[in-house]
Amino acid sequence: TNENTNGLFREYFPKGSDLTLVNDQTIQLWENKLNNRSRKCLWKTPYEVFYGKVCIGHNKKSID
């Protein structure tokens, strides 16, 4: 999964790219694209999985 994500990252920023030349807005744009792209191993987007865990953890703490 990590290698697949690295490959997706390299679609946007080829190996050897100088990321210091990329502005924050551009990085956030591609970050959002990667995090909202469905993954076959999850059948969801990373964004959906992360926020699902955060919401479950938050509700569990409030019940305890």
SESEBA-395708 format. One record per residue (C-alpha): residue in three letters; x, y negated, z; residue number from 1. Coordinates in Angstrom, 2 decimals, padded with zeros to 5 digits. Layout:
// residues N
(ALA; (X; Y; Z); NUM) ...
// end
This chain:
// residues 64
(THR; (000.00; 000.00; 000.00); 1) (ASN; (002.80; -002.40; 000.85); 2) (GLU; (004.56; -001.66; -002.43); 3) (ASN; (001.32; -002.27; -004.33); 4) (THR; (000.90; -005.64; -002.59); 5) (ASN; (004.50; -006.50; -003.44); 6) (GLY; (003.73; -005.72; -007.08); 7) (LEU; (000.65; -007.96; -007.00); 8) (PHE; (002.76; -010.73; -005.45); 9) (ARG; (005.34; -010.31; -008.22); 10) (GLU; (002.60; -010.83; -010.84); 11) (TYR; (002.35; -014.39; -009.57); 12) (PHE; (005.95; -014.96; -008.46); 13) (PRO; (008.47; -012.89; -010.46); 14) (LYS; (011.53; -011.55; -008.67); 15) (GLY; (014.14; -014.26; -008.33); 16) (SER; (011.57; -017.06; -008.19); 17) (ASP; (012.63; -019.92; -005.95); 18) (LEU; (009.63; -020.23; -003.61); 19) (THR; (011.04; -023.43; -002.14); 20) (LEU; (009.98; -025.06; -005.42); 21) (VAL; (006.36; -023.91; -005.01); 22) (ASN; (004.10; -026.27; -003.08); 23) (ASP; (001.92; -025.13; -000.16); 24) (GLN; (-001.30; -025.61; -002.10); 25) (THR; (-000.15; -023.20; -004.83); 26) (ILE; (000.96; -020.59; -002.29); 27) (GLN; (-002.39; -020.84; -000.48); 28) (LEU; (-004.22; -020.41; -003.79); 29) (TRP; (-002.37; -017.18; -004.59); 30) (GLU; (-002.63; -016.03; -000.95); 31) (ASN; (-006.41; -016.36; -001.19); 32) (LYS; (-006.46; -014.52; -004.52); 33) (LEU; (-004.46; -011.62; -003.06); 34) (ASN; (-006.48; -011.47; 000.18); 35) (ASN; (-009.80; -011.50; -001.67); 36) (ARG; (-008.84; -008.81; -004.18); 37) (SER; (-010.34; -005.39; -003.41); 38) (ARG; (-007.92; -002.58; -002.64); 39) (LYS; (-008.64; 000.99; -003.69); 40) (CYS; (-007.38; 002.41; -000.38); 41) (LEU; (-009.72; 000.16; 001.64); 42) (TRP; (-012.67; -000.15; -000.77); 43) (LYS; (-012.78; -003.71; 000.61); 44) (THR; (-010.67; -006.81; 000.45); 45) (PRO; (-007.97; -007.38; 003.08); 46) (TYR; (-009.98; -010.45; 004.13); 47) (GLU; (-013.08; -008.31; 004.83); 48) (VAL; (-011.08; -005.76; 006.83); 49) (PHE; (-009.25; -008.38; 008.90); 50) (TYR; (-012.33; -010.39; 009.80); 51) (GLY; (-014.30; -007.21; 010.47); 52) (LYS; (-011.68; -006.23; 013.05); 53) (VAL; (-011.60; -009.73; 014.55); 54) (CYS; (-015.39; -009.83; 014.93); 55) (ILE; (-015.55; -006.34; 016.45); 56) (GLY; (-012.74; -007.21; 018.88); 57) (HIS; (-014.45; -010.48; 019.84); 58) (ASN; (-017.82; -008.77; 020.45); 59) (LYS; (-016.21; -005.97; 022.44); 60) (LYS; (-014.45; -008.46; 024.75); 61) (SER; (-017.67; -010.39; 025.36); 62) (ILE; (-019.50; -007.18; 026.32); 63) (ASP; (-016.79; -006.00; 028.76); 64) 
// end
